[in-house]
Amino acid sequence: MIPKWAKDIRLEDIQHEGMLELADVVGMETMLKIVDYYSGGNIYFPKIENLLSGVRDRHIKEEYNGENSKRLAARYNVSESYLWRIVKNEAVPGQVTMFDVV
């Protein structure tokens, strides 16, 4: 829990460089909430491409009409063969499913 007096925090009060960067990106209040929630733990942030792959794949499937694979591949920065795998719901080499982990 963040004490009330901590709401007066300023950038010069923060002595951890990583937290300065986080505060710069998300704002001081959100940085405090993140630190409070994950205190002492580690957070993994995936690459943005990995985080957004689900929405990208959904858009590709919604927009694919059988004749626009080159245009979609260019728009979403994937190869045509990769795009076809997405459209056909084929497993992508190297992609791990939850069943592979168990």
N, C-alpha and C positions, 0 to 999 in steps of 0.2 A: 504494500500500500504506500502510495506516495504522500508524504506529509504535506500539509497545507503550506508550510513555509517554503517548500521546494518550488512552488510556482513562481518564486522570485528568481529562479536560476537564470544566469546569463552565460553567454558563450565563454567568457573569460573564466567562469567558475568550473568549466569542464576540463579535466586534465587528461582525458583519454582521447587520443586523436581519432580513433574509429567512431567514437560517439559524436565528436564534432562533425565529422562527415555525415553521419546519419541524421543529426539535427539539421544540418544544412539541406539535406534532401527532403526529409519528411516533416521538418518543423520540430521545435523544442518539445511541445506537449506530446506529440506522437512518439518522439524518441523516448521520453520518460515512460510512457505507457509500455513500449516495447521492452525497455530495460527492466521495468517492474515485472512484467509478465515472464520474461526469460532469464531473470537474474541468475547469474552464475552458470547458465547453460550455454550451449552452442547452437547457433542457427546456421543452417545451410541455405544459401540462396542459389537456385539453379540459374543457368544461363537463360536469358530472356527468350531465346529461340526454343528451348526446352519447355519453358513455362507456357509459351503461347502455341505449342504444336497442336494441342487439341482443338483450339478455336480455328487455327489455320486449316486443319484437316476437315473440320466441319464445313467451313466456307468452300473448300475445294469440292467436297461432295455435293453441296447445294448448288454450286455454279456449273459443275461439269455437265456437258450436254452431249458428249461423245465426239464433238468436233472442235473443241476449244482447248485441247490439252497443252498445246504450245503456249498459248496466251496465258493460261492459268499457271503453267510451270514458271513462266517469266514473272508474272505478278507476285507469286508466292515464293520465288527464289528456290525452287526445287527442280530436279531433273524430271523429264517426262516419265522415265521409268519409275521414279519414286512416286510421282503423281498417280500413275496407274495402280501402284500398290495401295496407295491411300484409297482410291476409288473402289478397288476390289476388296478392301479390308484385309489385305494380306499382311502377315507379320513382316516387319522391316528387319533385315539382318542386324543383329546386335541389340535389338530392342528386347528388354526383359519384361515378361508378364508377371502378374502376381503369382501365377502357378509355378513359374520357374524358381521363385524364391523359397517356396515352402519345402 
